[in-house]
Amino acid sequence: MSQVPVSAASQHGQRDGWGSGTLLAHTSLLWVPQLVLQAWNVPDLSAGVNCSFEDFTESESVLEDGRIHCHSPSAGEVAPITRGQGDQRVVKLYLKSKETGKKFAFVDFVFYNCSVHES
């Protein structure tokens, strides 16, 4: 497969039903296996958080030094997300409470599909 998934995230976080929560994703314009997120004005995260790329994939995060470490979807998981969407697709990256199962913050996340361009 010639698909080269490249990911980047917006720097403006938004909330989903919780005060004025803010979510910031730190990535580069290269494929990264792990994302580092920062969240402000969100509920207590000590019970744990999952990261969800809409309904495509969900993974457990690791909380460390006030940051949330999430796994980026594998190339196999990205293929159905980008298929038929041109060279990019924007999806919501949600934080989901392990305690309540509810999504409480999100940021727009862009998946790029380089295989649609000829070099």
Backbone torsions as a table, in degrees:
resi	resn	phi	psi	omega
1	MET	NA	134.7	-177.4
2	SER	-94.1	2.5	-178.4
3	GLN	-65.1	133.1	177.4
4	VAL	-119.1	93.8	-178.8
5	PRO	-72.2	126.5	177.5
6	VAL	-125.0	135.6	-174.8
7	SER	-123.5	149.4	174.1
8	ALA	-152.3	156.7	-178.8
9	ALA	-127.3	153.2	175.4
10	SER	-71.5	161.4	180.0
11	GLN	-103.9	8.3	178.1
12	HIS	-109.3	111.3	-179.5
13	GLY	-83.9	161.8	177.3
14	GLN	-138.1	169.1	-177.9
15	ARG	-112.7	163.8	176.4
16	ASP	-138.2	83.9	175.2
17	GLY	81.2	18.5	-179.1
18	TRP	-141.7	96.8	174.4
19	GLY	46.3	-133.8	179.4
20	SER	-114.9	48.0	-177.9
21	GLY	-59.1	143.5	178.8
22	THR	-128.5	138.3	-179.1
23	LEU	-128.2	129.9	-179.7
24	LEU	-125.3	128.2	178.8
25	ALA	-105.6	130.7	178.7
26	HIS	-104.2	112.1	177.3
27	THR	-141.9	177.5	172.1
28	SER	-119.8	-178.4	178.4
29	LEU	-88.9	28.2	175.7
30	LEU	-119.7	160.0	175.7
31	TRP	-63.7	126.4	179.8
32	VAL	-124.7	135.7	-180.0
33	PRO	-76.2	-20.0	-177.7
34	GLN	-137.6	139.7	177.5
35	LEU	-108.0	146.8	175.7
36	VAL	-114.1	122.5	-177.4
37	LEU	-115.3	147.9	171.4
38	GLN	-122.4	138.2	-179.6
39	ALA	-130.8	139.2	178.0
40	TRP	-124.1	151.4	177.0
41	ASN	55.0	46.0	178.6
42	VAL	-119.4	165.7	179.0
43	PRO	-63.9	169.0	177.1
44	ASP	-57.1	128.4	-175.7
45	LEU	-100.8	4.8	-173.4
46	SER	-63.3	-23.6	177.9
47	ALA	-75.6	-12.4	178.1
48	GLY	110.5	157.1	-176.3
49	VAL	-138.5	141.5	169.6
50	ASN	-108.2	151.7	175.2
51	CYS	-106.8	130.8	-176.1
52	SER	-128.6	124.7	173.4
53	PHE	-92.2	87.4	-172.8
54	GLU	47.4	-133.2	180.0
55	ASP	-99.5	11.7	-176.3
56	PHE	-78.5	-47.7	-176.5
57	THR	-155.7	148.6	179.0
58	GLU	-138.1	140.3	178.6
59	SER	-141.8	156.9	177.4
60	GLU	-75.6	141.4	178.8
61	SER	-103.0	168.6	174.7
62	VAL	-119.2	128.3	177.9
63	LEU	-94.1	124.8	-177.6
64	GLU	-150.0	123.9	177.7
65	ASP	52.1	42.3	177.9
66	GLY	75.6	7.6	179.1
67	ARG	-118.0	157.2	-178.4
68	ILE	-112.7	121.0	-179.6
69	HIS	-102.5	118.1	-178.7
70	CYS	-117.6	148.7	175.2
71	HIS	-85.1	134.9	174.0
72	SER	-76.0	147.8	177.3
73	PRO	-58.9	148.5	177.0
74	SER	-70.1	166.3	178.6
75	ALA	-57.3	-38.8	178.4
76	GLY	-64.7	-33.8	178.2
77	GLU	-78.0	-27.8	-179.6
78	VAL	-74.8	-33.4	-176.7
79	ALA	-50.6	-51.2	179.6
80	PRO	-67.8	-24.7	179.4
81	ILE	-68.9	-40.3	-174.7
82	THR	-95.3	-16.0	-176.2
83	ARG	-57.4	127.5	177.3
84	GLY	73.8	12.4	-176.3
85	GLN	-109.5	9.3	-177.5
86	GLY	81.4	-148.0	-175.3
87	ASP	-89.6	-4.8	176.4
88	GLN	-155.1	156.1	175.4
89	ARG	-143.7	129.5	178.1
90	VAL	-95.7	127.7	175.3
91	VAL	-128.5	163.1	176.5
92	LYS	-87.8	129.1	171.0
93	LEU	-99.1	111.3	-176.4
94	TYR	-100.5	149.6	163.5
95	LEU	-98.9	133.3	-175.3
96	LYS	-127.4	124.5	-179.1
97	SER	-67.1	130.5	174.9
98	LYS	-72.3	-28.3	-178.4
99	GLU	-70.8	-46.2	-175.2
100	THR	-104.7	-19.0	-175.9
101	GLY	76.9	7.3	-177.7
102	LYS	-98.4	145.1	174.1
103	LYS	-79.4	133.7	-175.9
104	PHE	-127.5	-9.4	176.7
105	ALA	-156.8	153.1	177.3
106	PHE	-151.3	161.8	174.4
107	VAL	-140.7	145.4	175.1
108	ASP	-70.3	134.7	-178.1
109	PHE	-127.9	134.9	-175.9
110	VAL	-109.0	127.7	170.7
111	PHE	-103.3	130.2	178.1
112	TYR	-105.6	139.5	178.6
113	ASN	-115.4	97.9	-176.2
114	CYS	-71.7	-18.8	-174.8
115	SER	-68.7	-14.5	179.3
116	VAL	-79.5	-8.2	179.2
117	HIS	-107.8	137.0	175.5
118	GLU	-90.4	140.2	-179.3
119	SER	-93.7	NA	NA
